[in-house]
Every structure is written in structure tokens, then in C-alpha cells.
Amino acid sequence: MNVLLGTVLILVAAVGTVVVVLRDPLRQALAVSLFGILLGIYFFSVQAIDVALSEIVVGAVALPLMILLALAKIRGGVQ
């Protein structure tokens, strides 16, 4: 179990760094979605099931969707 937690934490740190380093907002939104999924997996592995489900819904679906809609609105894609 410790190997799983260590691996997931390393992946979370790596993807978090990728989110910060990326300059394109579209790619950042996709990386934020992956970051939310990895955090959900981490919470699931430490048996915080309710937090994991909330993180997956908010961090992997709702937040990237809001970012993508805002980008589309700024670029003139959504009326």
C-alpha cells in the first residue's frame, strides 16, 4: 500500500508541476483535469471515498469545464 501511495503522490507532484509550467491555457485545463483525477485516486487510496468522489466531480470535470467555457467565451466561440 505504501508503494501505491508513494507512486500516486509522485504523479500528483509531477502533474502539478506540469500545470504550473504549461503556458497554453487549453493544455493547462487538460492538465488540471488529470491533476483532479490523480488527487481523486489518492483520496480513494487513503480510504476517503466521499472526498475522492467530490474531487473527481469538481477537480476533473467542473473546473476544467469552466476554464474551457471561459476560454471559448474570450476567443469568441460561445455567444
Buried (B, 14 or more C-beta within 10 A) or exposed (E): EEEEEEEBEEBBEEBBEBBEEBEEBEEBBBBBBBBBBBBBBBBBBEEBEEBBEEBBEEBBEEBBEEBBEEBEEEEEEEE
